[in-house]
Amino acid sequence: MMRIGRYVPLLVFSVITLVGILLMAPISQDISYHQFAGQSTKAGVPNFWNVVSNIPFLFVGLMGLIFCVRSCDLQARLSWGVFFLGVTFVAFGSSWYHLHPANMSLVWDRLPMAVGFMGLFVALLSEYLDERAQKLLLLPCLALGAGAVLVWDLYDDLRLYVWVQFFPLLTIVILLFFYRSRYSQKNYIAGALSLYGLAKLFELGDHQIYDFTGQVIAGHPIKHLLAAGGVALLYRMIKQRMLT
């Protein structure tokens, strides 16, 4: 009963947030989203900085994926592997999107992101709540993440995708404050969340930062670098604790 009780607050929170966002009016994709600052072509590559700034995702994603494959004793190994696999494919999906900015190509950016979010979400649930969470939740959560992208693509409704992107992050904050893990490196998770939050701010200030820097660099490429830095912190976390 005590173990079941650990799930109840998060279950209630998930239902409340999901119902709340579904009661909102449908959220359509704003076409102006595709109008990024700094759309210069360099070396024959359109939107050069938005494309090449995805390279760190490839490196940190592959490093994490290789580590998960080799580390048989890593708790929630499969979920962590799914997370880093999603990050790896973000490098390709996001690059493709920025080469051809449109709703159709944006699907291939958001799909691996949704997969990555779900993998991280289940990995931390397994470590903070119950190691059986991976077995019970990984496949349903992956289906939910992919389904959210599909719903947006088919019906131009972002509500479920917004929930899939932000609910896991809010849940991770709750886990850090109110739950305990047998691992002690909460500072890495907090650092990764902070970098991702900062990345979203740079994304929102894409054009303003481009103007502020004298049209040298825009906010969106910096967003990619900060987000990849957050992933690197998580990679360092699981690698360090496996060595101690």
Secondary structure, DSSP 8 states (H G I E B T S, - for coil): -HHHHHHHHHHHHHHHHHHHHHTS------GGGG--S----BTTBTTHHHHHTTHHHHHHHHHHHHHHHH-TT-TTHHHHHHHHHHHHHHHHHHHHHHHS-SHHHHHHHHHHHHHHHHHHHHHHHHHHT-TTHHHHHHHHHHHHHHHHHHHHHHH---HHHHHHHHHHHHHHHHHHHH---S---HHHHHHHHHHHHHHHHHHHTHHHHHHHTTSS--HHHHHHHHHHHHHHHHHHHHHHHHH-
